[in-house]
Amino acid sequence: MAKILKTAALALFATCFIGTAAAQDMGAAPSKIVLEAKAGSVMTSAGGEYQTVGVGKLLTRGESMMLADGSSATVVYYYLDSDGDVIRKCTEKYKGANTYVIDDSCVVAGWLPGANRGGAAIIIGAGLIGAAILNGMDDVEPGPLSTGPNGSISHL
């Protein structure tokens, strides 16, 4: 019973980190960043004056995006392979009056299609190896019980 509890506890501990490991940036910058949707006034600046932009505008890292009160914008980060096919994409939604900096910190959730699951595989593999090691350890069970001459129970 103790082996089963140890294995289950270790597996539960490992799965706590799957989403985080899978969602980590895999070191590649997005191939393109696009303003996919907007409502209200959305303006961008690459260091000069802010200019109104429309849906479909290609954005660059470091560019500032300013939203007016009641406005919203959806920015999609595309990660492409060498053939130009989408490996994964990540969507960020911005809402409300504020100025935002476009960077490559968009993180795709690990359970969504297209997420790179390399980090999650490492975490799961380590958890399984640890569970196997714990499962293989000998639990020292007490020996049979017997009553002594005074009627007390003692381990042999």
N, C-alpha and C positions, 0 to 999 in steps of 0.2 A: 504494500500500500504506500509506503514511504517513497519508493522508487517512482511510482506513478505520480505522486504529488510533486516530487522534485522535477520530473520531466514536464509536467503540465505547467508548473510555475516558470520554468526556463523558457518554454515555448511562448507563454503569455508575455514574458518580459521581452523576448525578441520581437514579437509582433507589434509591440508598442512603438518600435522605431522604424517599422517598414515604411510608413508614409513619409517620414522625415528623410530617410535615406533615399527613397525613390524620387522625392521631390527636389533633391539638391540639384543645383546647377551642375551640369556635367562638363563644365569647362569651356564650352563653345558659346560664342556670342551669337545672338540671333542674326540670321541672314538678312531679314528685312522686318521692319516694324511699320504697321499700317494702321491708320485711323479708320476703323471699320464702321463705326456708327457714332452719331452725335445727336444731341438735342439741345437747342439753345445756342448760345454764343461760345464757340471754341476758337482760341487763337494760339498760335505758336510763335516762338522766336528762337533763332539760332545764335543769339547774341546781339541782334539789332532790335528794331521795333517789332512789336507783336502784330501779326497779320491774321485775319480770319482765314480759316482753312475749311475745306470740304472733306466729305467722306472719300476715302481712297488715297489720301495724302500719305506719302512715304515719310516717316519720321526718322530722325537720327538720334543715336545715343548722345545725351548731353543737352538735347533740345528741351526748351521749356514749353509747357502747355498751360494756358490760362483758361479757366472756365468761369463764366459769369454765374451770378446767383441763379439757381434753378436749372443749371445746365448739367449735362452729363456727356461722357465720351467713353467709347470702347476701343481700346488699343489692343491689336493682336500682334504677338511676336512669333515670327515664322522661323523655324530651324530647318534648313534645306540640306539635302545631300548633294554630292558633286553633279548629279544629273538634274538638279533643280526640283526634285520631288520633296514634298513636305515629310520630314522625319517626325516632327512633332510641332505643335503650336501651343501657345499659352495666351490666355486672354486676361486682360486687366480692365476693370471698370472703374472709372473716375466719376465722382459726383459732387456737385456743390462748388461754390465760389472758392477757388484756391488756385495756386500755381503749382504745377507738378513738373518734376524733371523726368524725362524719358531716359531710363537706364536699362540695363539687361538683368534686372533683379526679378523679373517675372518668373514665377515658379509654378510649373504644372503639377497638379495633384498626382501622386503616385499611382492611384487606382484608375486613372483615366486612360483611355487608349492613346498610344503615342508617347507615354511617359517612358523615360529610360529607367529600367528597373535594375540596373547593374548594382547600385548601392544596396537595394533591397535584397538582391540575391546573396550578396556577401553577408548581410546581417542574418538572413534566414539560415544560410549554410553554417555560420558560426554557432547559431543557436542550436541547430540540429547536432552538430559535433559535440557541443557542450552537453546536450541532453543525453547523447549516447554515452559520453564519459560518465556522467552522473548515474545513468541507468546501469552501467557496468560495475559500479562500485558496490562492494559488499556491505550490506547493512548488517550490523551485528545484532542478531536477535537474541533475547535472553533464552537460556536453556530451559529445560522442563522444570516445572515447579514440584517441590516435594515438601512435605511437612516434617519438621524436625521433631526431636523428642519432646519438646515442650508445646508442640502443636502450632508453632509459628511457621509461616511459609518462607522458604529461602530458595534462592537460585542455586542450581548445581554448577 
